Amino acid sequence: MTRLELFFSSPMDYENLTVEIQLDRERIAEINQEKGLENLEIELFGTDAALNFSAKLPFDDFLVALGEAREMLRNGK
């Protein structure tokens, strides 16, 4: 079972929808489409030692989540 979850979000900073990636309910990345679907950007968020949280996970799991996020944005669902 994956510890990653994907959510559509609509932060005030962006005109278009974004996809947020969470690991154990902590936001670790956000992908936006402000520069178009062919130029997606990812913003990564760091570790919070105060909460004993580290964004360390299997690379392949993260790649799968990134692919799913791209498809979510391309398909709008």
C-alpha positions as a Markdown table, in Angstrom:
| # | Residue | x | y | z |
|---|---|---|---|---|
| 1 | Met | 0.0 | 0.0 | 0.0 |
| 2 | Thr | 1.4 | 3.4 | -1.0 |
| 3 | Arg | 2.0 | 6.1 | 1.5 |
| 4 | Leu | 1.4 | 8.7 | -1.3 |
| 5 | Glu | -1.8 | 10.5 | -2.0 |
| 6 | Leu | -2.7 | 12.9 | -4.9 |
| 7 | Phe | -5.2 | 15.8 | -4.6 |
| 8 | Phe | -6.3 | 18.5 | -7.0 |
| 9 | Ser | -5.8 | 21.9 | -5.4 |
| 10 | Ser | -6.4 | 25.5 | -6.5 |
| 11 | Pro | -4.0 | 27.8 | -4.6 |
| 12 | Met | -4.5 | 31.5 | -4.9 |
| 13 | Asp | -0.9 | 31.8 | -6.4 |
| 14 | Tyr | -2.0 | 29.9 | -9.5 |
| 15 | Glu | -4.5 | 30.6 | -12.2 |
| 16 | Asn | -4.9 | 26.9 | -13.1 |
| 17 | Leu | -5.4 | 23.7 | -11.1 |
| 18 | Thr | -2.5 | 22.1 | -9.4 |
| 19 | Val | -1.9 | 18.6 | -8.1 |
| 20 | Glu | -0.6 | 18.2 | -4.6 |
| 21 | Ile | 1.4 | 15.1 | -3.6 |
| 22 | Gln | 1.3 | 14.1 | 0.1 |
| 23 | Leu | 3.3 | 11.5 | 1.9 |
| 24 | Asp | 1.7 | 10.3 | 5.1 |
| 25 | Arg | -0.6 | 13.3 | 4.9 |
| 26 | Glu | 2.2 | 15.8 | 4.7 |
| 27 | Arg | 2.6 | 17.9 | 1.5 |
| 28 | Ile | 5.8 | 17.0 | -0.2 |
| 29 | Ala | 5.3 | 18.4 | -3.7 |
| 30 | Glu | 3.0 | 20.4 | -5.9 |
| 31 | Ile | 2.8 | 20.3 | -9.7 |
| 32 | Asn | 1.4 | 23.3 | -11.6 |
| 33 | Gln | 0.5 | 23.9 | -15.2 |
| 34 | Glu | 0.9 | 27.7 | -15.3 |
| 35 | Lys | 3.3 | 27.4 | -18.2 |
| 36 | Gly | 1.2 | 24.9 | -20.1 |
| 37 | Leu | 0.6 | 21.2 | -20.0 |
| 38 | Glu | 3.9 | 20.5 | -21.8 |
| 39 | Asn | 5.9 | 22.5 | -19.3 |
| 40 | Leu | 4.6 | 21.3 | -16.0 |
| 41 | Glu | 6.5 | 22.6 | -12.9 |
| 42 | Ile | 7.1 | 20.8 | -9.6 |
| 43 | Glu | 7.7 | 22.4 | -6.3 |
| 44 | Leu | 9.2 | 20.2 | -3.6 |
| 45 | Phe | 8.7 | 20.8 | 0.1 |
| 46 | Gly | 11.3 | 19.8 | 2.7 |
| 47 | Thr | 11.7 | 17.7 | 5.8 |
| 48 | Asp | 10.2 | 18.9 | 9.1 |
| 49 | Ala | 12.5 | 17.6 | 11.8 |
| 50 | Ala | 10.3 | 19.2 | 14.5 |
| 51 | Leu | 7.4 | 16.9 | 13.4 |
| 52 | Asn | 9.8 | 13.9 | 13.0 |
| 53 | Phe | 8.8 | 13.9 | 9.3 |
| 54 | Ser | 11.2 | 13.0 | 6.5 |
| 55 | Ala | 10.2 | 13.0 | 2.8 |
| 56 | Lys | 12.2 | 9.9 | 2.0 |
| 57 | Leu | 10.4 | 7.2 | 0.0 |
| 58 | Pro | 11.0 | 4.7 | -2.8 |
| 59 | Phe | 12.0 | 6.5 | -6.0 |
| 60 | Asp | 9.7 | 4.3 | -8.2 |
| 61 | Asp | 6.7 | 5.2 | -6.0 |
| 62 | Phe | 7.4 | 8.9 | -6.5 |
| 63 | Leu | 7.7 | 8.4 | -10.3 |
| 64 | Val | 4.4 | 6.6 | -10.4 |
| 65 | Ala | 2.8 | 9.5 | -8.4 |
| 66 | Leu | 4.3 | 12.0 | -10.8 |
| 67 | Gly | 2.9 | 10.2 | -13.8 |
| 68 | Glu | -0.5 | 9.9 | -12.3 |
| 69 | Ala | -0.5 | 13.7 | -11.4 |
| 70 | Arg | 0.4 | 14.5 | -15.1 |
| 71 | Glu | -2.5 | 12.4 | -16.3 |
| 72 | Met | -4.9 | 14.0 | -13.8 |
| 73 | Leu | -3.9 | 17.5 | -15.1 |
| 74 | Arg | -4.1 | 16.4 | -18.8 |
| 75 | Asn | -7.5 | 14.8 | -18.3 |
| 76 | Gly | -8.9 | 17.3 | -15.8 |
| 77 | Lys | -10.1 | 14.5 | -13.5 |
